[in-house]
Amino acid sequence: MRPSVRRLAVFSAQFLVLFGGFLLIYPALLPAYNSVALTLANAVLSQLPLPMYVRAAPDNSWQVYRLPSQKLYFTLEAEYLHLVYLNLALLPALLLATPIPYRQRLKLWGWGMLALVGVHALSVVAIVRSEVCVHYDPDNLGCNIIEGLFGTGGQLFAVAIWGLLTWRYWFPQRSGYVAAKP
């Protein structure tokens, strides 16, 4: 078996096992992770025009409140939000299955999770703001695209983060390259 094929086979097998494991612990991690993402998002949402904040309900749905009145504005159901957070199981599996030394995997995992929480906080802001926009103008194409992208594009964000963090391991630069003389 060629080394590249073997490396891909090992990566695939490790990914499937890790992804299954992360899917099993995903429900236990979600409430705490949701709280962290919402805390970061609320720091931004409270400073924007039409200030708001988001609180996690016991079922992990988002309750959006207007500030300063603290009146419930709308709720986003938990089933919809699982699409936003499902990459919480996908990204760690991708990073920890990458065929590099274990210390580098853990380092990438740390950077990847830091990036992911930032992406999720940005997603909360984008979804809440676009939901308000769509409520007032249902035909606004920009708001509908943003809501769709951040609402269901979670898995794409995980693959993009993984790709950005690991591309040099999959496609290393060749050593000994000499540029041609003019």
Accessible surface in RSA format (square Angstrom, percent):
REM  Atomic radii and reference values for relative SASA: ProtOr
REM  Chains: A
REM  Algorithm: Lee & Richards
REM  Probe-radius: 1.40
REM  Slices: 20
REM RES _ NUM      All-atoms   Total-Side   Main-Chain    Non-polar    All polar
REM                ABS   REL    ABS   REL    ABS   REL    ABS   REL    ABS   REL
RES MET A   1   173.29  89.7  88.46  58.5  84.83 202.0  97.48  82.9  75.82 100.4
RES ARG A   2   166.22  69.8 159.84  81.5   6.37  15.2  66.15  90.4 100.06  60.6
RES PRO A   3   111.60  81.3 104.29  95.1   7.31  26.6 108.07  89.2   3.52  21.9
RES SER A   4    55.26  46.7  45.75  61.1   9.52  21.9  43.22  92.0  12.04  16.9
RES VAL A   5    72.04  47.4  70.17  63.5   1.87   4.5  71.46  62.1   0.58   1.6
RES ARG A   6   145.37  61.0 145.37  74.1   0.00   0.0  34.82  47.6 110.55  67.0
RES ARG A   7    83.54  35.1  80.27  40.9   3.26   7.8  28.99  39.6  54.55  33.1
RES LEU A   8   101.32  56.4 101.19  72.4   0.13   0.3 101.19  71.1   0.13   0.4
RES ALA A   9    49.24  45.3  36.79  56.8  12.46  28.3  44.83  63.1   4.42  11.7
RES VAL A  10    54.47  35.8  50.99  46.2   3.47   8.4  54.40  47.3   0.07   0.2
RES PHE A  11    20.24  10.1  20.21  12.5   0.03   0.1  20.24  12.3   0.00   0.0
RES SER A  12    47.36  40.0  45.11  60.2   2.25   5.2  29.21  62.2  18.15  25.4
RES ALA A  13    58.03  53.4  51.03  78.8   6.99  15.9  57.16  80.5   0.87   2.3
RES GLN A  14    51.54  28.8  47.91  35.0   3.63   8.6  26.08  55.5  25.46  19.3
RES PHE A  15    35.02  17.5  35.02  21.7   0.00   0.0  35.02  21.2   0.00   0.0
RES LEU A  16   119.91  66.8 110.45  79.0   9.46  23.8 110.84  77.8   9.07  24.4
RES VAL A  17   116.63  76.7 104.12  94.3  12.50  30.1 111.14  96.6   5.49  14.9
RES LEU A  18    51.99  29.0  50.15  35.9   1.84   4.6  51.55  36.2   0.43   1.2
RES PHE A  19    47.55  23.8  47.55  29.5   0.00   0.0  47.55  28.8   0.00   0.0
RES GLY A  20    31.74  39.1   0.00   N/A  31.74  39.1  29.94  82.2   1.80   4.0
RES GLY A  21    33.40  41.2   0.00   N/A  33.40  41.2  29.60  81.2   3.79   8.5
RES PHE A  22    36.61  18.3  34.84  21.6   1.76   4.6  34.85  21.1   1.76   5.0
RES LEU A  23    69.70  38.8  59.78  42.8   9.92  24.9  60.06  42.2   9.64  25.9
RES LEU A  24   148.21  82.5 126.34  90.4  21.88  55.0 128.69  90.4  19.52  52.5
RES ILE A  25    82.23  46.8  80.53  60.0   1.70   4.1  82.23  59.2   0.00   0.0
RES TYR A  26    16.86   7.9  15.97   9.1   0.89   2.3  16.86  12.7   0.00   0.0
RES PRO A  27    86.88  63.3  73.02  66.6  13.87  50.4  76.68  63.3  10.20  63.4
RES ALA A  28    84.36  77.6  52.88  81.6  31.48  71.6  64.12  90.3  20.24  53.6
RES LEU A  29    80.89  45.0  78.75  56.3   2.14   5.4  80.02  56.2   0.87   2.3
RES LEU A  30     4.87   2.7   4.87   3.5   0.00   0.0   4.87   3.4   0.00   0.0
RES PRO A  31    67.10  48.9  60.29  55.0   6.80  24.7  62.05  51.2   5.04  31.4
RES ALA A  32    70.67  65.0  59.36  91.6  11.31  25.7  67.97  95.7   2.69   7.1
RES TYR A  33    29.54  13.8  25.48  14.5   4.06  10.6  29.03  21.8   0.51   0.6
RES ASN A  34     0.41   0.3   0.41   0.4   0.00   0.0   0.00   0.0   0.41   0.4
RES SER A  35    58.45  49.4  55.01  73.4   3.44   7.9  23.94  51.0  34.51  48.3
RES VAL A  36    77.33  50.9  74.06  67.0   3.27   7.9  77.20  67.1   0.13   0.3
RES ALA A  37     0.00   0.0   0.00   0.0   0.00   0.0   0.00   0.0   0.00   0.0
RES LEU A  38     5.63   3.1   5.63   4.0   0.00   0.0   5.63   4.0   0.00   0.0
RES THR A  39    89.72  63.8  83.09  84.2   6.63  15.8  64.48  86.6  25.24  38.2
RES LEU A  40    81.84  45.6  77.32  55.3   4.52  11.4  77.76  54.6   4.08  11.0
RES ALA A  41     0.28   0.3   0.00   0.0   0.28   0.6   0.28   0.4   0.00   0.0
RES ASN A  42    30.00  20.7  28.79  27.8   1.21   2.9  15.14  36.4  14.86  14.4
RES ALA A  43    65.01  59.8  48.15  74.3  16.85  38.3  57.76  81.3   7.25  19.2
RES VAL A  44    73.16  48.1  70.14  63.5   3.03   7.3  73.12  63.5   0.04   0.1
RES LEU A  45     0.00   0.0   0.00   0.0   0.00   0.0   0.00   0.0   0.00   0.0
RES SER A  46    37.98  32.1  24.59  32.8  13.38  30.8  17.49  37.2  20.49  28.7
RES GLN A  47   145.86  81.6 115.40  84.3  30.46  72.5  43.16  91.9 102.70  77.9
RES LEU A  48    55.19  30.7  51.08  36.5   4.11  10.3  51.61  36.2   3.57   9.6
RES PRO A  49   107.72  78.5  95.63  87.2  12.09  44.0 107.13  88.5   0.59   3.7
RES LEU A  50    55.13  30.7  42.19  30.2  12.94  32.5  46.67  32.8   8.46  22.8
RES PRO A  51    44.13  32.2  44.00  40.1   0.13   0.5  44.00  36.3   0.13   0.8
RES MET A  52     0.00   0.0   0.00   0.0   0.00   0.0   0.00   0.0   0.00   0.0
RES TYR A  53    52.28  24.4  52.28  29.7   0.00   0.0  36.48  27.4  15.80  19.5
RES VAL A  54     3.48   2.3   0.00   0.0   3.48   8.4   0.00   0.0   3.48   9.4
RES ARG A  55   118.61  49.8 115.83  59.0   2.78   6.6  49.10  67.1  69.51  42.1
RES ALA A  56    37.23  34.2  17.98  27.7  19.25  43.8  17.98  25.3  19.25  51.0
RES ALA A  57    11.67  10.7   6.39   9.9   5.28  12.0   7.88  11.1   3.79  10.0
RES PRO A  58   146.83 107.0 107.01  97.5  39.82 144.7 120.66  99.6  26.17 162.6
RES ASP A  59    84.69  59.3  66.87  66.6  17.82  42.1  48.54 114.2  36.15  36.0
RES ASN A  60    28.62  19.7  27.19  26.3   1.43   3.4   2.73   6.6  25.89  25.0
RES SER A  61     4.02   3.4   4.02   5.4   0.00   0.0   0.24   0.5   3.78   5.3
RES TRP A  62     0.00   0.0   0.00   0.0   0.00   0.0   0.00   0.0   0.00   0.0
RES GLN A  63    37.62  21.0  37.62  27.5   0.00   0.0   0.00   0.0  37.62  28.5
RES VAL A  64     0.00   0.0   0.00   0.0   0.00   0.0   0.00   0.0   0.00   0.0
RES TYR A  65    22.45  10.5  22.45  12.8   0.00   0.0  12.76   9.6   9.69  11.9
RES ARG A  66    88.53  37.2  88.53  45.1   0.00   0.0  11.52  15.7  77.01  46.7
RES LEU A  67    45.02  25.1  35.39  25.3   9.63  24.2  35.39  24.9   9.63  25.9
RES PRO A  68   127.41  92.9 108.01  98.5  19.40  70.5 110.98  91.6  16.43 102.1
RES SER A  69    80.07  67.7  45.81  61.1  34.27  78.9  51.36 109.4  28.71  40.2
RES GLN A  70   115.03  64.3  98.38  71.9  16.65  39.7  13.35  28.4 101.68  77.1
RES LYS A  71   149.04  72.7 143.31  87.9   5.73  13.6  92.57  83.3  56.47  60.2
RES LEU A  72    84.46  47.0  67.45  48.3  17.01  42.8  67.45  47.4  17.01  45.8
RES TYR A  73    54.73  25.6  28.21  16.1  26.51  69.0  29.73  22.3  25.00  30.8
RES PHE A  74    43.53  21.8  35.17  21.8   8.35  21.7  43.53  26.4   0.00   0.0
RES THR A  75    52.84  37.6  30.51  30.9  22.33  53.2  21.94  29.5  30.89  46.7
RES LEU A  76    15.62   8.7  14.75  10.6   0.87   2.2  15.62  11.0   0.00   0.0
RES GLU A  77    96.48  55.4  94.02  71.1   2.46   5.9  45.08  87.2  51.40  42.0
RES ALA A  78     8.87   8.2   7.60  11.7   1.28   2.9   7.75  10.9   1.12   3.0
RES GLU A  79   132.92  76.3 121.43  91.9  11.49  27.4  68.03 131.6  64.88  53.0
RES TYR A  80    64.13  29.9  57.33  32.6   6.80  17.7  60.53  45.5   3.60   4.4
RES LEU A  81     4.00   2.2   3.53   2.5   0.46   1.2   4.00   2.8   0.00   0.0
RES HIS A  82    70.76  38.7  69.81  48.5   0.94   2.4  48.56  50.0  22.20  25.8
RES LEU A  83    77.73  43.3  77.57  55.5   0.15   0.4  77.73  54.6   0.00   0.0
RES VAL A  84     1.29   0.8   1.14   1.0   0.14   0.3   1.14   1.0   0.14   0.4
RES TYR A  85     2.81   1.3   2.81   1.6   0.00   0.0   2.81   2.1   0.00   0.0
RES LEU A  86    56.12  31.3  56.12  40.1   0.00   0.0  56.12  39.4   0.00   0.0
RES ASN A  87     0.00   0.0   0.00   0.0   0.00   0.0   0.00   0.0   0.00   0.0
RES LEU A  88     9.09   5.1   6.10   4.4   2.99   7.5   6.13   4.3   2.96   8.0
RES ALA A  89     0.77   0.7   0.00   0.0   0.77   1.7   0.77   1.1   0.00   0.0
RES LEU A  90    23.38  13.0  23.38  16.7   0.00   0.0  23.38  16.4   0.00   0.0
RES LEU A  91     0.00   0.0   0.00   0.0   0.00   0.0   0.00   0.0   0.00   0.0
RES PRO A  92     2.41   1.8   2.41   2.2   0.00   0.0   2.41   2.0   0.00   0.0
RES ALA A  93     0.00   0.0   0.00   0.0   0.00   0.0   0.00   0.0   0.00   0.0
RES LEU A  94    14.00   7.8  14.00  10.0   0.00   0.0  14.00   9.8   0.00   0.0
RES LEU A  95     0.00   0.0   0.00   0.0   0.00   0.0   0.00   0.0   0.00   0.0
RES LEU A  96    33.86  18.9  30.86  22.1   3.01   7.6  30.86  21.7   3.01   8.1
RES ALA A  97     0.04   0.0   0.00   0.0   0.04   0.1   0.00   0.0   0.04   0.1
RES THR A  98     0.11   0.1   0.11   0.1   0.00   0.0   0.11   0.2   0.00   0.0
RES PRO A  99    33.92  24.7  14.39  13.1  19.53  71.0  17.77  14.7  16.16 100.4
RES ILE A 100    16.49   9.4   6.87   5.1   9.62  23.2  13.39   9.6   3.10   8.4
RES PRO A 101    89.44  65.2  78.07  71.2  11.37  41.3  88.92  73.4   0.53   3.3
RES TYR A 102   152.40  71.1 149.26  84.9   3.13   8.2 116.79  87.8  35.60  43.9
RES ARG A 103   209.81  88.1 202.11 103.0   7.70  18.3  75.53 103.2 134.28  81.4
RES GLN A 104    70.51  39.4  69.48  50.8   1.03   2.4  20.35  43.3  50.16  38.0
RES ARG A 105    20.65   8.7  20.65  10.5   0.00   0.0   2.21   3.0  18.44  11.2
RES LEU A 106   108.25  60.3 103.07  73.7   5.19  13.0 103.45  72.7   4.80  12.9
RES LYS A 107   137.56  67.1 125.60  77.1  11.96  28.5  78.32  70.5  59.24  63.1
RES LEU A 108    10.71   6.0  10.71   7.7   0.00   0.0  10.71   7.5   0.00   0.0
RES TRP A 109    98.70  39.6  98.70  47.8   0.00   0.0  97.57  52.0   1.14   1.8
RES GLY A 110    32.66  40.3   0.00   N/A  32.66  40.3  26.42  72.5   6.24  14.0
RES TRP A 111   144.06  57.8 139.71  67.6   4.35  10.2 128.77  68.7  15.29  24.8
RES GLY A 112     0.00   0.0   0.00   N/A   0.00   0.0   0.00   0.0   0.00   0.0
RES MET A 113    32.62  16.9  31.33  20.7   1.29   3.1  31.33  26.6   1.29   1.7
RES LEU A 114   112.31  62.5 103.85  74.3   8.46  21.3 107.13  75.2   5.19  14.0
RES ALA A 115    43.05  39.6  29.52  45.6  13.53  30.8  41.03  57.8   2.02   5.4
RES LEU A 116     0.00   0.0   0.00   0.0   0.00   0.0   0.00   0.0   0.00   0.0
RES VAL A 117    21.29  14.0  21.29  19.3   0.00   0.0  21.29  18.5   0.00   0.0
RES GLY A 118    36.21  44.7   0.00   N/A  36.21  44.7  30.67  84.2   5.54  12.4
RES VAL A 119    32.15  21.2  30.56  27.7   1.58   3.8  31.35  27.2   0.80   2.2
RES HIS A 120     1.20   0.7   1.20   0.8   0.00   0.0   1.20   1.2   0.00   0.0
RES ALA A 121    11.21  10.3  10.94  16.9   0.27   0.6  11.21  15.8   0.00   0.0
RES LEU A 122   102.08  56.9  97.54  69.8   4.54  11.4 101.03  71.0   1.05   2.8
RES SER A 123     1.32   1.1   1.32   1.8   0.00   0.0   0.00   0.0   1.32   1.9
RES VAL A 124     0.00   0.0   0.00   0.0   0.00   0.0   0.00   0.0   0.00   0.0
RES VAL A 125    18.49  12.2  18.49  16.7   0.00   0.0  18.49  16.1   0.00   0.0
RES ALA A 126    14.01  12.9   7.00  10.8   7.02  16.0  13.66  19.2   0.35   0.9
RES ILE A 127     0.00   0.0   0.00   0.0   0.00   0.0   0.00   0.0   0.00   0.0
RES VAL A 128     0.00   0.0   0.00   0.0   0.00   0.0   0.00   0.0   0.00   0.0
RES ARG A 129    65.86  27.7  60.77  31.0   5.09  12.1  22.88  31.3  42.98  26.0
RES SER A 130     5.46   4.6   1.77   2.4   3.69   8.5   4.87  10.4   0.59   0.8
RES GLU A 131    45.03  25.9  44.84  33.9   0.19   0.5   3.38   6.5  41.65  34.0
RES VAL A 132    13.08   8.6  11.60  10.5   1.49   3.6  13.08  11.4   0.00   0.0
RES CYS A 133    34.35  26.0  26.39  29.4   7.96  18.7  19.49  49.4  14.86  16.0
RES VAL A 134    28.68  18.9  27.64  25.0   1.04   2.5  27.64  24.0   1.04   2.8
RES HIS A 135   132.08  72.2 107.86  75.0  24.22  62.0  67.64  69.7  64.44  75.0
RES TYR A 136   142.86  66.7 112.19  63.8  30.67  79.8  91.66  68.9  51.19  63.1
RES ASP A 137    66.05  46.3  64.57  64.3   1.48   3.5  20.68  48.7  45.37  45.2
RES PRO A 138    89.08  64.9  78.44  71.5  10.64  38.7  78.44  64.8  10.64  66.1
RES ASP A 139   131.41  92.0 106.88 106.4  24.53  58.0  34.41  81.0  97.00  96.7
RES ASN A 140    51.39  35.4  44.51  43.0   6.87  16.6   8.21  19.8  43.17  41.7
RES LEU A 141   128.23  71.4 123.08  88.1   5.15  12.9 123.95  87.0   4.28  11.5
RES GLY A 142    38.56  47.6   0.00   N/A  38.56  47.6  33.27  91.3   5.29  11.8
RES CYS A 143    17.33  13.1  16.29  18.2   1.04   2.4   0.14   0.3  17.19  18.5
RES ASN A 144    55.81  38.5  46.32  44.8   9.48  22.8  19.78  47.6  36.03  34.8
RES ILE A 145   100.38  57.1  93.36  69.6   7.03  16.9  99.23  71.5   1.16   3.1
RES ILE A 146    76.73  43.7  76.73  57.2   0.00   0.0  76.73  55.3   0.00   0.0
RES GLU A 147    31.83  18.3  31.83  24.1   0.00   0.0   8.94  17.3  22.90  18.7
RES GLY A 148    33.78  41.7   0.00   N/A  33.78  41.7  32.33  88.7   1.45   3.3
RES LEU A 149    83.91  46.7  74.92  53.6   8.98  22.6  81.99  57.6   1.91   5.2
RES PHE A 150    30.01  15.0  29.36  18.2   0.65   1.7  29.36  17.8   0.65   1.9
RES GLY A 151     0.04   0.0   0.00   N/A   0.04   0.0   0.04   0.1   0.00   0.0
RES THR A 152    76.12  54.1  61.80  62.6  14.32  34.1  42.25  56.8  33.87  51.2
RES GLY A 153     4.12   5.1   0.00   N/A   4.12   5.1   4.12  11.3   0.00   0.0
RES GLY A 154     1.76   2.2   0.00   N/A   1.76   2.2   1.76   4.8   0.00   0.0
RES GLN A 155    47.93  26.8  47.77  34.9   0.16   0.4  39.39  83.8   8.54   6.5
RES LEU A 156   124.17  69.2 120.27  86.0   3.89   9.8 120.73  84.8   3.44   9.2
RES PHE A 157    41.68  20.9  41.17  25.5   0.50   1.3  41.68  25.3   0.00   0.0
RES ALA A 158     0.00   0.0   0.00   0.0   0.00   0.0   0.00   0.0   0.00   0.0
RES VAL A 159    72.79  47.9  71.51  64.7   1.27   3.1  71.51  62.1   1.27   3.5
RES ALA A 160    52.29  48.1  41.25  63.7  11.04  25.1  51.44  72.4   0.85   2.2
RES ILE A 161    16.01   9.1  15.49  11.5   0.52   1.3  16.01  11.5   0.00   0.0
RES TRP A 162    42.58  17.1  42.58  20.6   0.00   0.0  42.58  22.7   0.00   0.0
RES GLY A 163    26.53  32.7   0.00   N/A  26.53  32.7  25.24  69.3   1.29   2.9
RES LEU A 164   133.58  74.4 120.14  86.0  13.44  33.8 120.14  84.4  13.44  36.2
RES LEU A 165    42.94  23.9  38.62  27.6   4.32  10.9  40.63  28.5   2.31   6.2
RES THR A 166     0.37   0.3   0.37   0.4   0.00   0.0   0.00   0.0   0.37   0.6
RES TRP A 167   134.26  53.9 132.00  63.9   2.26   5.3 116.07  61.9  18.19  29.5
RES ARG A 168   136.39  57.3 131.21  66.9   5.18  12.3  42.93  58.7  93.46  56.6
RES TYR A 169    50.26  23.5  40.93  23.3   9.33  24.3  32.59  24.5  17.67  21.8
RES TRP A 170    44.82  18.0  34.39  16.6  10.43  24.5  34.39  18.3  10.43  16.9
RES PHE A 171   152.05  76.1 142.51  88.3   9.54  24.8 146.10  88.6   5.95  17.0
RES PRO A 172    89.30  65.1  72.49  66.1  16.81  61.1  74.88  61.8  14.41  89.6
RES GLN A 173   165.89  92.8 136.00  99.4  29.89  71.2  47.84 101.8 118.04  89.5
RES ARG A 174   215.20  90.4 194.15  99.0  21.05  50.1  72.94  99.7 142.26  86.2
RES SER A 175   115.60  97.7  82.00 109.4  33.60  77.4  53.98 114.9  61.62  86.3
RES GLY A 176    72.49  89.4   0.00   N/A  72.49  89.4  41.64 114.3  30.84  69.1
RES TYR A 177   181.08  84.5 149.39  85.0  31.69  82.5 116.33  87.4  64.76  79.8
RES VAL A 178   124.37  81.8 101.35  91.8  23.02  55.5 104.14  90.5  20.24  54.9
RES ALA A 179    69.77  64.1  56.00  86.4  13.76  31.3  56.60  79.7  13.17  34.9
RES ALA A 180    98.40  90.5  64.62  99.7  33.78  76.8  74.53 105.0  23.86  63.2
RES LYS A 181   191.80  93.6 164.07 100.7  27.74  66.0 108.39  97.6  83.42  88.9
RES PRO A 182   181.23 132.1 107.71  98.2  73.52 267.2 146.45 120.9  34.78 216.2
END  Absolute sums over single chains surface
CHAIN  1 A    10992.9       9364.5       1628.4       7825.0       3167.9
END  Absolute sums over all chains
TOTAL         10992.9       9364.5       1628.4       7825.0       3167.9
